Amino acid sequence: MDSGSLRAPALLSIGALILLACLLVFFVVDSSEQQRSSALAIRFAEQVIGDLRSLEARVADAESGQRGYLLTGDTGYLLPYDAAPAASGQLLLRLHQALSSPLGDGTELARLNETAALVTTKLNELRHAVELQQNGRTAEALALVRSNTGLAVMDKLRADIATIATHEGQWLNSWLDGRQRDQNLATGVAAAGGVFALLMMLAACVLAAFFARASAAVRAALQSARDAAVSADRAKSQFLATASHDLRQPLHAMNLFISALRRRVSGDEAVRLVGNMASAAESMQMMFNSLLDVSKLNAGVVEPNPRDFPIEEVFARLRSAFAGSAADKGLALDIEPGTCVLHTDPVLLESILRNLISNAVRYTRHGQVTVQCCQRGNIATVEVSDTGPGIPNDQIEQAFQEFQRLDNANAAERGLGLGLAIVRRLARLLDLQIDIESVVGIGTSFVAHVPTATEPLPVQVGEDRPAPSLAGKRILLVDDDPLVREGLAREIADWGARVTLVGSVDGALWATGDEPPDIAIVDRDLGPNASGVDLLALLNASFDRTIPGVIVTGATDSAALDELRRSGAAWLIKPIDPAVLRAKVTQLLLQTRELMVTD
């Protein structure tokens, strides 16, 4: 074949190679531009959606802070409320600028203006309640909150924010779809040119792999953004769950002072006023515990610890906890003796029953509250029933939502609306089924289905012994909070015991000297690098014997609870009912006496 005959194929080959090179350059440049524009669109959508979620969070945090201030009077709760107007204004300005940009959608500006008006309305409503509280009109402020007048505004605000966020997500998907269509068109052109040679096919494969990696990077970026948002929400709940120690201290001291005051007043009016104080403190404590329970569940720090236990252990504590409140309302509280042996987490099951019984006692105005356990095969049913107003069938699901209170509840009897929400979440955590039957005007029955133990518990035979007197007993009290120390000292003195009052580990070791106390009541947190658990160990080593001790704590995080369980000492979580503390002290002294008799 002469050179003339080779020229045409060579030219065609060179032309094909030049065409392939041009196509390759075109695809590289086009893909880079599409990647840049896609990244710009994603950043724009993430900024808009992130600012919308931040705006909703700012308003929600302001509302939470306002309610915390109204419930406790603590101005520290007003920090997010005070910061909300300026922060919301900045976010709305950024959103307006973004939606007015070339990437924005003018149709959303009108909805953003409506959202801004709703934010202003909501903040004004919150400010009105705060001003009522600051002017001493607490009852009006709380009535305004309980009336839920701002609920519709908040719901509309959330709906508008969700609509704008959804629209931005749809816009982003449409944008990426357009870029994908452009890419498909470019791939078709490449396929047409690929008929010249195998090199075109290889180039197309390379480009396809290149864009596949780019698409995976975009998906990874979106997943990372979602993970960051979930992590931030969990971190907020984790903070509230682990900050409970400082919040529990004043409640604990207030309970102690009210208990001491109750024993020192006389006269019907004074007794009634102290009783009202005690009821208010009890309500505040229940609301506080509910908030912390929800925060711990949100933070994921609650871990079940299932074991075999007799239900009567739980029933005995529930009788003691609710007998007084039921009697005050003239209700018959019938917690039948339980013979079932269950297999689940006893602490979390008790929390479920406490919420159910608390609701039953709160909303039942006359009649009785009944609690019983019946075994059917390898499943036991624990039932809490009442003769209260009942729940309409169309409101049962609503009753299990957080911060939902039914209209048939007396305003003075309403809580935060968290009890049944906590019950549902704990039941799911324990994998328990909760059934509910309710008839309006007749009452309500909740039934928990709990697994039973596979092996019977060993029978413990013991001899009943009279409870020891606390008169003259030497009790060492160690707490670094002056108010708690003073309240506990008054309580212990009223028991007839002799109290040694100190605020540190070194002070406790010096104050005991050569004479061991009969029992020690110590705070778990005694300052930096100081622990009540370590103090009990030092006392035991110092006197070469086991000193009965009760560790009290306001910390409820999993690390603190694990440390207390490992210590082997008795422990109670603040705020503590003084009667419960005295019963625990008496129980430890009785156990110590029985061990001495045995030895």
Buried (B, 14 or more C-beta within 10 A) or exposed (E): EEEEEEEEEEEEEEEBBEBBEEBBEEBEEBBEEBBEBBBEBBEBBBBBBBBBBBBBBBBBBBBBBBBBBBBBEEEEBBEBBEBBBEBBEBBBEBBBEBBBEEBBBEEBBEBBEBBBEBBBBBBEBBBBBBEBBEEEBEEBBBEBBEEEEBEEBBEBBBEBBEBBBEBBEEBBEEBBEBBBEBBEEBBEEBEEBBEBBEBBBEBBEEBEEBBEEBBEEBEEBBEEEEEEEEEEBBEBBBEBBBBBBEBBBBBBBBBBBBBBBBEEEEEEEEEEEBBEBBBEBBBBBBBBBBBBBBBBBBBEBBEBEBEBBBBBEBBBBBBBBBEEBBEEBEBEBEBEEBEBBBBBBBBBBBBBBBBBBBBBBBBBEEBBBBBBBBBEEEEBBBBBBBBBBBBBEEBBEBBBEBBBBBEBBEEEBBBBBBBBBBBBBBBEBBEBEBEBBBEEEBBBBBBBBBBBBEEEEEEEEEEEEEEBEBEEBBBBBBBBBEBBBBBBBBBBBBBEBBBBBBBBBEBBBEBBEEEBBBBBBBBBBBEEEBBBBBBBBEBBEBBEEEBBBBBBBBBBBBEBBEBBEEBEBBBBBBBBBBEEBBBBBBBBBBEBEEEEEEE
